[in-house]
Amino acid sequence: MTGDVRESDWNAMNSNDVEPISSRMTFFYQIVFPILWSGGFGVGTLALWFGDGGPGGDSGVKFQFLGIWILGTAFILWFTRQMYSVQRKGDALVASRFSRRYEIPLELIDEVSATRFWNPKLITIRFRTRPNVPGLIRLMAPMALQIPFGTHPMVTRLRALARSRARP
């Protein structure tokens, strides 16, 4: 489906249809980007420490690069490890992260929010407390045209979907 999806379109979907919710770039950001960034910055840092000549003689630069490499890698791993790949299948969200997979009924959605000043945009979905259901999941929002600092279209769609399935 392309463009805006109305609530009636969501309701008309066959229960076997799978609708991607998270970005197609989730795999890249979870696996490929951390390896490329940490590996590339690590090679550069090691070259400063063990290379011949160049700025490697300045120990201040060596320690700056080492600190940036360690902190940057830790931040990227923290950021990417909290993301789920999410699809909608019938009346449930299917959230997976590496080997874990959750099928969460739409009626358990409590709140949907997104980052405004962060790129890529992260969507947070909070759920009502239930056994074997995570309290929240974070996913990378798909690319979309939006008003700067406005609400991401996927957030609007998820909120409408949650309202349509909410139990009184």
Summary of the structure (lengths in Angstrom):
residues: 168
radius of gyration: 20.4
end to end distance: 29.9
largest distance: 70.5
contacts: 443
relative contact order: 0.17
helix: 44%
strand: 23%
